Amino acid sequence: MNKENKQLPLVEFKNITVLKNITRVVLDCVSLTINQGENVAILGPNGAGKSSLIKTITRQHYPSYKDEEYSAKVWGQEDWNIYDLRSTLGIVSNDLQHECDTDVSGFETVLSGFFSSIGIYKEPVTPEMEKKVEEVLDFLEIEHLKDKNMDQMSSGEARRFLIGRALVHDPKALILDEPMNNLDPHALFKFSDILRKLAKAGTSVILVTQNIHDIIPEITRVVFMKAGRIVSDGRKEDIITGTKMSELFNTPMKMEVKDGYYYVFRP
């Protein structure tokens, strides 16, 4: 579900510092490059700065120019409007889910991705758009739910429609901010299957989470964040260890790997 494009990094941040309420540092001199085609997990405890990093990409947060070596680029652009990037970058966040928790149908929610709106108002809808929505619904296996209103869906169902809303432009990459929070086991397994399907179809998956078991086997790189900083970054097999996880979450842990998934236990 990808388009051809120059091999520019998706994200290229260097020495990024973000302040909240003027004095509180939520990102502290963060440098991060994510290349096109990578499947990456950004993992860390509550308050690590993960969501602040995503909000910097979406321009909800703006960096402080405190460092002369500062640089912030998305797809090679130093100035960007997230709406202009929707054909290459899809973002699904908890904030978006709250905004879309309305009496709008699933079909219209996905269709609204063409207009960056919540629902359809007076926008001209073409047969090509409707056909694309049907293709996306079929791909995500939610066609049978398309007439159900978003505020009547379970969390897992609604998040799959939000992914659909992001996919109507065939983005090369999809950023998901804590997408598996509050899902029951059935919804969790189904959502994980959908992410794997996307990754196998060629869409880069950038997964932001605090739970190690959210990380699908197709993710090959993991970035650890803590207290607004990146504290570790590398191959999944090298980064996810009992020792490193214990340091990240300040609690003793041991790890187990089964069928490409990682699980954490008390030692």
Sequence and secondary structure as in RCSB ss.txt:
>XXXX:A:sequence
MNKENKQLPLVEFKNITVLKNITRVVLDCVSLTINQGENVAILGPNGAGKSSLIKTITRQHYPSYKDEEYSAKVW
GQEDWNIYDLRSTLGIVSNDLQHECDTDVSGFETVLSGFFSSIGIYKEPVTPEMEKKVEEVLDFLEIEHLKDKNM
DQMSSGEARRFLIGRALVHDPKALILDEPMNNLDPHALFKFSDILRKLAKAGTSVILVTQNIHDIIPEITRVVFM
KAGRIVSDGRKEDIITGTKMSELFNTPMKMEVKDGYYYVFRP
>XXXX:A:secstr
         SEEEEEEEEEETTTEEEEEEEEEEE TT  EEEE  TTSSHHHHHHHHTTSS  B   TT EEEET
TBSS  TTTTTTTEEEE HHHHHHT SS BHHHHHHGGGTTSSS SS    HHHHHHHHHHHHHTT GGGTTSBG
GGS HHHHHHHHHHHHHTT  SEEEEESTTTT  HHHHHHHHHHHHHHHHTT EEEEEES GGG  TT  EEEEE
ETTEEEEEEEHHHH  HHHHHHHHTS  EEEEETTEEEEE  
